Amino acid sequence: MRIHKQQGMHTKRINLRLLSQLFLVVLVLPCAAAIAVDLLIGTLPFVTIAAILIFFPTAAIVISRAALRELDRVFDEVAPAPLSATEPSVDTL
């Protein structure tokens, strides 16, 4: 870790806690609730299958969008600012 700081490396990270919470809220809890409803009602596979058909694609979209948003945030913090119009670029040198 000390070497990275000496070389000027940034230690910005993706917020895994946010992604884990989204995974739990969007996928695990609804599917667990569907299994519980199936067991209570006695229609074991039907509500679970419906929940899986609804919540798996929803979770894939929501979690991937959140991960990409976090990645953009990290890139914005780590990447240098773009050159202004007055600064010479590599192509003109």
Backbone as CSV, one residue per row, in Angstrom:
resi,resn,N_x,N_y,N_z,CA_x,CA_y,CA_z,C_x,C_y,C_z
1,MET,0.822,-1.183,0.000,0.000,0.000,0.000,0.865,1.245,0.000
2,ARG,1.943,1.195,0.721,2.831,2.345,0.806,3.487,2.644,-0.545
3,ILE,3.801,1.613,-1.294,4.415,1.788,-2.612,3.462,2.521,-3.545
4,HIS,2.179,2.166,-3.509,1.208,2.809,-4.394,1.104,4.303,-4.107
5,LYS,1.131,4.681,-2.842,1.024,6.096,-2.502,2.268,6.858,-2.926
6,GLN,3.423,6.207,-2.859,4.650,6.860,-3.277,4.673,7.063,-4.787
7,GLN,4.098,6.147,-5.540,4.094,6.243,-6.986,2.960,7.112,-7.503
8,GLY,2.146,7.651,-6.636,1.063,8.527,-7.051,-0.208,7.782,-7.433
9,MET,-0.335,6.524,-7.058,-1.538,5.756,-7.387,-2.681,6.183,-6.467
10,HIS,-3.861,6.218,-7.003,-5.035,6.579,-6.224,-5.664,5.318,-5.637
11,THR,-6.291,5.435,-4.494,-6.906,4.279,-3.842,-8.414,4.458,-3.762
12,LYS,-9.036,4.945,-4.801,-10.490,5.071,-4.844,-11.076,3.693,-5.112
13,ARG,-12.197,3.410,-4.477,-12.790,2.074,-4.598,-14.278,2.157,-4.917
14,ILE,-14.766,1.065,-5.469,-16.191,0.933,-5.737,-16.887,0.609,-4.417
15,ASN,-18.040,1.205,-4.190,-18.790,1.007,-2.957,-19.497,-0.353,-3.014
16,LEU,-18.844,-1.373,-2.490,-19.413,-2.723,-2.520,-20.575,-2.880,-1.543
17,ARG,-20.595,-2.065,-0.496,-21.702,-2.135,0.459,-23.020,-1.763,-0.222
18,LEU,-22.989,-0.729,-1.056,-24.186,-0.323,-1.795,-24.646,-1.431,-2.731
19,LEU,-23.714,-2.043,-3.449,-24.075,-3.121,-4.376,-24.605,-4.348,-3.631
20,SER,-24.025,-4.632,-2.479,-24.515,-5.767,-1.674,-25.920,-5.504,-1.142
21,GLN,-26.158,-4.278,-0.702,-27.494,-3.939,-0.212,-28.523,-4.013,-1.337
22,LEU,-28.161,-3.536,-2.516,-29.076,-3.646,-3.658,-29.369,-5.100,-3.983
23,PHE,-28.333,-5.948,-3.941,-28.524,-7.373,-4.214,-29.503,-7.992,-3.216
24,LEU,-29.343,-7.650,-1.947,-30.244,-8.196,-0.931,-31.673,-7.697,-1.106
25,VAL,-31.827,-6.402,-1.348,-33.167,-5.810,-1.419,-33.891,-6.195,-2.703
26,VAL,-33.160,-6.247,-3.807,-33.818,-6.467,-5.099,-33.973,-7.947,-5.431
27,LEU,-33.097,-8.806,-4.905,-33.169,-10.205,-5.314,-33.414,-11.174,-4.154
28,VAL,-32.611,-11.105,-3.127,-32.670,-12.127,-2.072,-33.949,-12.025,-1.252
29,LEU,-34.269,-10.839,-0.781,-35.477,-10.693,0.050,-36.771,-11.013,-0.702
30,PRO,-36.971,-10.529,-1.941,-38.203,-10.904,-2.641,-38.311,-12.404,-2.930
31,CYS,-37.191,-13.027,-3.282,-37.248,-14.473,-3.544,-37.479,-15.263,-2.260
32,ALA,-36.884,-14.823,-1.164,-37.132,-15.490,0.116,-38.587,-15.310,0.547
33,ALA,-39.138,-14.116,0.314,-40.547,-13.881,0.633,-41.450,-14.747,-0.248
34,ALA,-41.085,-14.923,-1.505,-41.884,-15.772,-2.393,-41.851,-17.227,-1.940
35,ILE,-40.698,-17.690,-1.503,-40.603,-19.064,-0.992,-41.444,-19.209,0.272
36,ALA,-41.406,-18.208,1.146,-42.214,-18.259,2.368,-43.700,-18.263,2.047
37,VAL,-44.121,-17.441,1.076,-45.535,-17.420,0.672,-45.933,-18.765,0.082
38,ASP,-45.051,-19.341,-0.741,-45.324,-20.669,-1.305,-45.503,-21.717,-0.216
39,LEU,-44.655,-21.680,0.782,-44.764,-22.671,1.852,-46.023,-22.459,2.693
40,LEU,-46.399,-21.197,2.913,-47.600,-20.916,3.697,-48.880,-21.295,2.952
41,ILE,-48.924,-20.974,1.679,-50.133,-21.245,0.895,-50.206,-22.707,0.470
42,GLY,-49.059,-23.306,0.212,-49.032,-24.700,-0.215,-48.897,-24.858,-1.721
43,THR,-48.576,-23.798,-2.424,-48.382,-23.859,-3.880,-46.896,-23.718,-4.177
44,LEU,-46.110,-24.668,-3.662,-44.665,-24.502,-3.573,-43.962,-23.950,-4.810
45,PRO,-44.054,-24.486,-5.981,-43.167,-23.920,-7.002,-43.716,-22.687,-7.717
46,PHE,-45.013,-22.409,-7.656,-45.599,-21.430,-8.565,-45.252,-19.980,-8.226
47,VAL,-45.404,-19.565,-6.996,-45.073,-18.191,-6.629,-43.560,-17.972,-6.713
48,THR,-42.788,-18.996,-6.369,-41.332,-18.894,-6.465,-40.894,-18.723,-7.910
49,ILE,-41.474,-19.478,-8.814,-41.144,-19.354,-10.237,-41.513,-17.970,-10.756
50,ALA,-42.673,-17.485,-10.377,-43.089,-16.143,-10.808,-42.143,-15.080,-10.256
51,ALA,-41.742,-15.219,-9.004,-40.816,-14.245,-8.405,-39.461,-14.279,-9.101
52,ILE,-39.001,-15.462,-9.426,-37.717,-15.588,-10.126,-37.797,-14.958,-11.508
53,LEU,-38.897,-15.195,-12.204,-39.063,-14.607,-13.535,-39.132,-13.083,-13.489
54,ILE,-39.620,-12.533,-12.405,-39.723,-11.074,-12.283,-38.448,-10.468,-11.714
55,PHE,-37.926,-11.038,-10.635,-36.857,-10.368,-9.892,-35.453,-10.640,-10.409
56,PHE,-35.192,-11.750,-11.097,-33.843,-11.969,-11.630,-33.489,-10.945,-12.706
57,PRO,-34.336,-10.730,-13.724,-33.987,-9.691,-14.709,-33.965,-8.290,-14.099
58,THR,-34.888,-8.025,-13.184,-34.904,-6.717,-12.524,-33.617,-6.496,-11.742
59,ALA,-33.184,-7.495,-11.012,-31.943,-7.378,-10.237,-30.738,-7.218,-11.159
60,ALA,-30.730,-7.931,-12.270,-29.611,-7.805,-13.207,-29.502,-6.377,-13.728
61,ILE,-30.626,-5.776,-14.069,-30.617,-4.410,-14.596,-30.230,-3.413,-13.511
62,VAL,-30.857,-3.513,-12.355,-30.616,-2.541,-11.282,-29.177,-2.624,-10.772
63,ILE,-28.681,-3.820,-10.544,-27.337,-3.976,-9.997,-26.280,-3.602,-11.030
64,SER,-26.475,-3.964,-12.282,-25.482,-3.585,-13.297,-25.451,-2.076,-13.506
65,ARG,-26.601,-1.418,-13.476,-26.612,0.044,-13.591,-25.930,0.701,-12.404
66,ALA,-26.151,0.171,-11.208,-25.501,0.727,-10.019,-23.988,0.496,-10.071
67,ALA,-23.565,-0.673,-10.533,-22.133,-0.957,-10.643,-21.480,-0.040,-11.673
68,LEU,-22.136,0.185,-12.791,-21.588,1.094,-13.798,-21.551,2.529,-13.294
69,ARG,-22.552,2.932,-12.529,-22.564,4.269,-11.947,-21.400,4.434,-10.958
70,GLU,-21.146,3.409,-10.154,-20.013,3.451,-9.228,-18.687,3.476,-9.984
71,LEU,-18.595,2.728,-11.058,-17.379,2.716,-11.861,-17.133,4.085,-12.494
72,ASP,-18.177,4.725,-12.971,-18.047,6.082,-13.506,-17.583,7.058,-12.431
73,ARG,-18.091,6.895,-11.224,-17.683,7.768,-10.126,-16.198,7.606,-9.823
74,VAL,-15.738,6.355,-9.798,-14.322,6.101,-9.535,-13.467,6.645,-10.669
75,PHE,-13.896,6.458,-11.913,-13.145,6.990,-13.049,-13.059,8.504,-12.985
76,ASP,-14.154,9.163,-12.600,-14.143,10.621,-12.502,-13.175,11.104,-11.421
77,GLU,-13.034,10.346,-10.345,-12.124,10.735,-9.277,-10.666,10.453,-9.623
78,VAL,-10.421,9.402,-10.380,-9.049,8.965,-10.645,-8.489,9.559,-11.935
79,ALA,-9.287,9.650,-12.968,-8.805,10.086,-14.278,-8.473,11.573,-14.258
80,PRO,-7.472,11.958,-15.010,-7.151,13.384,-15.082,-8.221,14.147,-15.859
81,ALA,-8.275,15.441,-15.588,-9.243,16.291,-16.291,-8.858,16.381,-17.767
82,PRO,-9.824,16.526,-18.650,-9.490,16.640,-20.073,-8.732,17.939,-20.355
83,LEU,-7.957,17.923,-21.420,-7.184,19.100,-21.804,-8.108,20.222,-22.235
84,SER,-7.729,21.423,-21.885,-8.521,22.565,-22.352,-8.116,22.894,-23.781
85,ALA,-8.839,23.768,-24.418,-8.590,24.107,-25.816,-7.266,24.839,-25.995
86,THR,-6.749,25.484,-24.953,-5.497,26.243,-25.075,-4.268,25.388,-24.869
87,GLU,-4.400,24.219,-24.256,-3.248,23.354,-24.016,-2.963,22.523,-25.269
88,PRO,-1.708,22.336,-25.618,-1.400,21.511,-26.797,-1.642,20.034,-26.503
89,SER,-2.129,19.318,-27.457,-2.366,17.890,-27.288,-1.189,17.123,-27.856
90,VAL,-1.197,15.826,-27.717,-0.121,14.968,-28.204,-0.064,15.014,-29.729
91,ASP,-1.208,15.121,-30.376,-1.255,15.125,-31.835,-0.567,16.341,-32.438
92,THR,-0.586,17.465,-31.769,-0.027,18.691,-32.338,1.457,18.837,-32.035
93,LEU,2.015,18.015,-31.169,3.438,18.134,-30.827,4.294,17.488,-31.817
